[in-house]
Amino acid sequence: MAATAESCTGGWIAKALTDIAGSSQWFAEGFVTYSNAAKSRRLGVPRAVLRAGGAVSEAVARAMARGALVRSGAHVAVAVTGIAGPGGAVPGKPVGTVWMAWAVKCGRKSCVSAELKHFKGDRDAVRRKTVRAAMAGILDR
């Protein structure tokens, strides 16, 4: 079973996955946690982690993936958090910056990996490229 935890894609990964006929056999659920409060409340991302590096950080992406895995009971989860634009850029995090993380069950624990992406294009392009990379990562795992 798979689960998603999405911020900058707003549920697009879950939509793309459920567009596939038969997805009810392997898709558990999706969490759209656009705000920091939602990331904390729905996925258990510690507020201190959100404050330390901001919402667009490796630590937050990892915590989102781990939270989606645990709270959904899935076997694999993908999480994305980023700056799709056109605004929102901050020093060191330009538009197109996206952190992605995947969590998989490893016995009683979860194994989490993360990647930083810098996508080019407008808001739609950044989000579309994020969805593709997230889905490819699920298949890789």
N, C-alpha and C positions, 0 to 999 in steps of 0.2 A: 504494500500500500504506500502511496505517496501523499505528501502534504506540501502546501506552499505557505510562505510567510512573506507578504509583499508590502512594500512601501511605495517606491516610485512608479511601479507598474500598475498599482491600483486594482489588482485582481486579474490582470491580463494573462498571467501565467496559468492561473486556475482555469480561466476561460479557454485558453489554447489547449490545455490538457483535456478538458471536458468536451471540447469539440470533437474529440476522437471517439468514434462509436465503440461502445463497450468499456468506456473509462470507469464506469461504476464498479467494475471488477477490481480496479487497482488505484483509484483516486479516493482518498479518505475525506479531505477537507482543505479549505484554504482560509488563511487569516489575512485580512487587509488591515494593516496597522500603520496608517499614514502618520498619525501623531505620535509624539514620544509617549504620551500618556497611554495610548493604546498598545504600544510596544511593551510597555511595562505591565499593564493590566492584563492583556490577552496572552502575551507570550512569556511573561516573567523576566523581561530584560531589566536588570537592576538599574535603578535611577542613577546610581553612581557611575555606571558604565556609560550611560547616555550623556552624562555631564562631562565625563573625562575626555572623550574624543569626538563628541557630537554624534548625531544619529547616523551620519554617513561615515562609518568606521568599520574596521575589521572586527573589533570586539562586539559591536552591536549586531553585525551580520551573523557572526557565530552564535551569539546568544539567541537571536531570532530563530535560526535554524534548529538549534537545540530545543528551544521552547516549542516550536511547531511539532517536532518529532515526538517529544514527551506528551504534549497535550492532545495530540491527535491519535497516538497509538500507531502511527505509520511506521514503515520500515526505512523510508528515505524522505527527507524534507529538503526543500530549497528555500533560501531566504535572499531577498534583494533589498538594498537600501541605497539610494543614490540621488543625484541632482540631474533631473531630466531637462530643466530649463523652462522657459528662457531665463528666468531669474534664479536666485538661490545660491549662486556661486559665492564662495568665501575663499580667502587666501589659502592656497594649497589644495583647494577642492573646486576646480572649475566645472562648468556645466559639462555633463557627460561622464563625471566620476561616479562609478557604481561599484559597491562592494557586494559580492555574492558569496554565499556559503551553502554548503550541503552537509547535512548530518545523516548518518546511517547508523543503524543499530549494529553494535559490535558486542555481542554477548549481552551482558547486563548494562553496558555503558553505551555511549554514543561516540562515534568518531566523526569529527568535524574538520572539513577543509574549507579554505576560503581563497578567493581570487579578487584582485583589484582590476577593474576594467576602466578604460578611458575611451568612451564611444564618441564619435564625431557625428554632427548633424543637429537637426532641430529636435524639439521635444518628442515628436512622434518617432523619429529615427532612433533616438537614444532608447526609448521605451521598447521599440520593436527589436533592436539588437540585444537588449537585456533579456527579453523573453526568449529569444533564440538561444542565447548562451546559457540561460538557466535550464532550458529543456535539454540541451546537449549535455550539460553537466549531470542531469538526472540519468540520462541514458548511459553515460560513462560509468556511473556508479551502480 
